[in-house]
Amino acid sequence: MRAAEAILTARGGMTSHAALVARGWGKCCVVGCADVKIDLKARVLTLGGEVLKEGSWISLNGSRGFIYTGKMPLVEPSEVTMTMLQDFLKFCNSIRALKVWTNADTPSDSAQARTYGAEGIGLFRIEHMFYGKGSDAALFQLRKMIMSKNLEERKAALNDLFPYMKNDLKATFKVMEGFHVTVRLMDPPLHEFVPHQKEKLEELGKALGISFEELEARATALRESNPMMGHRGVRLGVTYPEITEMQARAIFEAAAELQKEGIKVFPDIMIPVVSLENEVKHQTEIIHRVYAEVMKQKGVKVKYMVGTMIEIPRACLMAGKLAETMEFFSFGTNDLTQMTFGYSRDDSGPFLNDYVKKGIIPVDPFQTIDQDGVGELIKITVERGRKTRKDLKIGICGEQGGEPASVAFCHKVGLTYVSCSPFRVPIAILSAAQSQIRNPRKK
């Protein structure tokens, strides 16, 4: 996906994972096109009866979902238009009370968001350093760690992975000088990173000094029936504390080294997939211990916070207890919506479209916050969390953070910030300003 100029899929919907990733990267994307037939073996695409061979030109209109055969002329935005946009966004910034942050995974994404007026990063997915151009070396070390059989092997692989992670974090911290960067600890299930190609598996087996058969057995053992609710997020950190320790060390060393250079850095560490207060206590103890070790070694003090993603309904109900340890909350509304409705984000497209057309549901809840259900859980979280910790910082980092009706809801219930993909930041800023005019609150 990183290498593509645009993306076209035959399956999925506007809120499928492919669409969310494409939106975050600012790539044109048309998803769930039932008229498209893709033959991977023949390397051809059939569109409306026309067969296109690999290498043929097609043009996409991501806003309207249109697909054209051939290479269509494109219009680049003018410098005058961009200047007018910047002036308008400055005016909106002078009005709004709700802060607007961005979801960014690379220094270039972060720089783009800053030009639009983003005031921080609300979601830096630490595992995204293993995707895209230039990630092969880091991904190989991660795979070694995943396939490790014991603590000794795992620690050795984590030591090899550490410099890649620290350098990646350092680059983004530097671009976001003076702003908070919320780093989400590793979230996906480990099997997602296991290679499928035989040559890649053989290369990995050779590095670990094990046979191909043994490596296959280890890969099979990682597979899960329902990975979305399986061994991921905080559960990885509890099972393998050394993974959390390495990530925390990379964050704090990167921040400390920049601070010694005179660059102000504010890392916020976010623990994902939490449902129990003891999970965050366990992880926070590791993070605080590593912080003390790194600051002693580097001879500086970096300001930081530890918080959690709120993406499981139980976490919403336990917000008061979680706030005893956590310094901020961030709603992962994509997963919170999945967990609340029992809908799969990647498989709900076909029936959700029907639900909306037939009036069963007013809007797709993955595009706009469902205020009666998911929204009620958000209200409960805000109320219970701030009853325990009055100054609790609360934001949202799901894609609804850039959708106007959802931004208005976040403003109304008292969230501190919304965070969305860089290319949705201008929409969020405008919506936040409109919300302040319609329903004023203290800045």
N, C-alpha and C positions, 0 to 999 in steps of 0.2 A: 504493500500500500504506500509506503514512503516513496518508492521509486516512481509510482504512477502519477501522471498529470491529472487524471480524473478517474473516477471509479464507477463501474456499472455492475450491479448484481441482479441475478434472476430471482433471488429469495430475500426474505427479510422485510423490514419496514423502516419508516423514518426514525424510529427509536432503537433499531437494532444496533448491535455493537459496532458493526462496520460503519454505519451512518454516524454514530457518535464520534468515532475515531477520526473519520474523514472531516467532520465539522470542526473538530478540535485542531486539525492540521490545516484548516482553511482550504481543503481540496473539494472541487466540484464532485458531487456524488448523486447518482440516481439508483435507488435500491428497490428490490421487489418488483422488477419488471417481468410480468408473467409472459410477455410476448417474446422475450429473449430466450433462446435455447443455446447452451454452450456445450460443445463437444470437445472435451479436453484431449482425447486421443487424436482426433483429426485436426485439432488446433483451429477450429472454425467456430463462428458465431452466426446463428440464424436470427434475423430480425425482420419481422413482417414478411416472411417468405424470401427475403434476400440473404444469400449466404456470403459472409465476409471472412476472408482468410486472415490468418495472423499477419499483422503488419499493416492491415487496411486502416484508413482514417475513419474515425467517427467523432462527432461533436456532441457534447452534452450541455443541456441547460438544467442545472441543478435546482434552480428556484421553481421551475415549472414542471420538471420531470420529463422534458422533451429529449429525444434522441434523434440525431440527424446522421445520415451516412455522408461521408466526405469531410473535408476540412473547411469549416466555416470561418469567415473573417471575425476577428475579435477586436473590441475597443478597449484600450487601456485607460484607466482613470487619469484625468488631467491634474496637474499641480494646483490649478486654481480651485478645482472641486475639493481636493484634499485640504487646502487652506481654509476654505469655507466650512468644511466639516470640523476641523480643529477648533475654529472660532466658536462654532455652535456648541460643541461639546464642553468648551470652557464655560460658556454661559450656563449650561445644564449643571455643571459641577458646582457652580456658585449657589445653586438652589437646593440640590438634593441633600438628604440627611443620611440615607442608606449608602454605605461604601460599596464600591464595585472593584472586585478583584478578578483574577483570571486563573483558568486552569491551563498550565503550561508545563511542558516536559523538556524543552530545549532552550538554550539561550536566545535563539532567534525568535521562538514563540514569545518569550518573555519580553524581548525588545519590541516586538510588534505590538503587544498588549500595552506596553508603556506609552507608545506613541498615541494610542487611543485613549489614554487616561486611566488605565488600571492602577490601583493603589497598593497592590500586593499580589502574591500568588496564593490562592485558596486551595489549590490542589497541584502538587508536583508529585507525579506517580513515579516512585523511585525505580520501578521495574521497567519503565519505558526506555531506559538507557540501553536495554538489551534488544531494542527493535531498530530497524532502519539502517541507514548508511553508517559505516564505521563501527558497527556494534559487534562484529564477529569475534574479536578477541575477548571482550567482556562476556559475551554470551557463552563462549566455550568454557570460561572459568566458572560461570554459573552452573552450567550443565555438569561440570565435574563435581561441584558441591552437591547438586541434586542427586547424583548417582553414587555419592559416597555411602559406604556401608556402616561406618562407625565414626565416632567423634574425632578421632585423629585425622582421618581422611577429610572429613568435613572442614575442620579447622584449617588444614593445609590449603584446601580450595578457597576458603573464605579469605585467607591471607593473600592469595594470588588475585582475588577479585577486588580486594579493598582499594588499591590505588586507582583502578578504573572508576569506581563509585565516587571516591573522594574528588577526583578531577572533574567529573561530570557535575557534581554538586557545586563545586567551587566556581565553575564557569557561570552557572545560573545565579548563584548568590551575588557574583560580581556585577552582572547585568542589573540585578534588582537591588543595588546598593540603597540602603536607607529604608527599604520596605520589608515587610514580613514575607517569608517564604514558607508555606506550609508543606512539609515533606511527609507524604503518606508512606509508612513503612510497607514492605512488600506485601501485596494483597493476593495475586492470583494463585491458584493451586499449582504446585510444582510441576505436575505432569504436562502443563501447557508449554513448558520450555524444552521438553524432551524431543530430540530430532526424530524424524520419521525415515529419512534417507539412510540407506544401509551404509554408505561410505562415511556419513557423519557419525553413525553409531560405532563403526569400526575405529574411527579416529579417536573417539571418546574412550573406548575400551582400551586402546593402546596407551593412552595417557594415564589411565587408572591402573594399568597392568592386569586387566582381567579379560576373559574370553568374551567373544561376541554373545555366546549363549548366556553367560552370567549377566551381561549388561542387559540383554533382552528381558531376563527374569526380573531384574531390578526395575526396569521401565514398566513392566506389566504390573508389578506390585504397587506402583504409584497411581494407577488408573482408578477412578472412582465412578460410582453409579450416578451420583448427583454432585458434581464438583462445585457447583455454585454454593451449596450448603455444606461443603466438605472441609478438607484439611487446608485451610487458607487463612490469610490475614493474621489476626492475633494468635490463632491456634498454632500457626507455624512458629511464632515467637515463643509460645509457652512450651511447645514440644522441643524446639531447638533454640534455646536461649542465646546460643552463640551467633545465630543469624541476626537477632535484634542487636546484640552487642557490636557486631561489625558495622551495621548500618548506623548506629548511634555514634560510633567512633569516626566514621567517614563524615558524618554531618558536622560534628564538633571540631574535628581537625580542620576541615575545609573552612569553617566559620572563623576559627581562631587564627589561622594563618592569614586570612584576609583582614581581620581586625588588626593584626600586627602591622599590616601594610597601610593602615589608616582607612580601610573600607568598612563602613558600618553594616553589620549583618544581623538579621533578626530571624533565626530559624525557629519554626514551630513544628514540633514532631507530632504527627497524627497516627494514632493506632486504629487500624481498620477492623471491621467485622466483630465488634464487641457486643456482648450480651450480658456479661457478668462483671460486677465490680472487682472481684478478685483477679480477673484477667488484667485489668488496667493497673491494679496495684502491683502485680507480678512484673509487668513490663516497665512500669515507671521506676521501680527500684533499680532495674538494670540500667535504664537511661540515666538516672541521677548518678549512679556509681561511675559510669563511663565518663559523664560530664566532669566529675570531680577529678578523675585521673588525667583527662586530657588538659583541663585548665591548669592543673599543677605542672604538667609537662611543658605546656606552651607559655605559661606565665602571664596569661590574660584572663579576663572574665567576659564571657559572651552572654548577652541576655537571650533567654530562650523560654519556650512554653511547651507543655505537653498536654495534648488533648486527644479527643477521640472522634471518629466518624460515628454518626448516629444513622444506622441503616437497617437495624433490626428492631421490630416493634417492642421487644422486651427492653431494649436500651432506652426507648422513649419513656416507658413506664418506670424505669429505674434511674431516671435522670438526676433525681435528688441525691441518690447514693453515689452515682458516677461523678457528680460535681464536687464531691468531697476530695477527690484525687485529681480530677481533670480541670485544666485551666481554660479550656475552650471546647466547644462542640462544633461540628460541621455536619450538616445533613447530607448524606449520600442519597439523594432522592431517587436515583435510578433503582438502586437495590431496595430502598425502603418501599418504593411503589410495587416492586416485584413481590416482596415479602408480605405486603399488606393485602394486595389483591389476589396473590397466588397466580399471577400471570408471568410467563416467561417473556422477557423483553425481546428476545430473538425470535420467538415463535408466535407471538400474539398478533402480528400484523394482519393476517387474513381475517380473523374473527373480530378484532377490534374495529376494523374499518366498517364491518357490517353492523357492529354494535352502535357506532356513531351514526351511520346512515339511518338505522331503524329507531333511533332515539332511546336505546337501552341505556346508553351513557352519553353525557353531553359532549365530552371531548376525550381525546386520547390522553390518559393520565400520565403517560411517559413524556408528553409534550407540555402539558399544563398541569400544575399541582392540583390534585383532587382535594379540594378544601374541606369536604365533609368527612373524609376518612383519613388520608395521609395528612391533610392540613390539621385535623384535630389532634393527631399524634404530635405534630410539630408544636402546636399550642401547649399541650401537656408538658412537652420537653422544656420549652422556654419557661413556663411557670415553675415547674419543679426544680429545674436546674438553677434558676436565679433566686429561688427561695433559699437554697443552700449557699450559693456564691453570687452575691449581688452584681459583681462586675464581670460575670461570665460572658466571654465573647462567643457569639453564636452566629454561624453563617450557613450557607448552602453551597455545595459544590457539584450538584447534579446539573444536567443540561437545562433544567427548568430555570436555572439562575440567570439565563439570558432571554427568557420568554416574558413579554410584558405583563400578562395577567398574574403570573407567578411572582414577578418582581413586586408588583403592587401588594400581593398577599404578604410577602416577606417584610415589606415596609410596615404594613398594618400590624403584624404580630410582634414587631420590635426586634427583628434580627439586626445584627451589627453590619453584616455585609452579604452580598451575593457574589458568587464566583462562577464564571462561565468561560467558554473557549474564547481565545483572543478576538476572533472575528465577530463575536456577539457582544463584546464590551460596549461599543457605541449604543446598541439597542438597550442594554441594561442601564447605561447612564441616562439616556433619554427617559426610560420608563421610571427610574428612580426619581428624576426631577418632576415628572408628571404626578407621581404618587405623593410627593411632598406638597405640591400645589393643591391637590384634591383633598389630602388628609394630612395636614401639617403635624410634625412631631419634633421634639428637641433634637438638635444636631449633636 
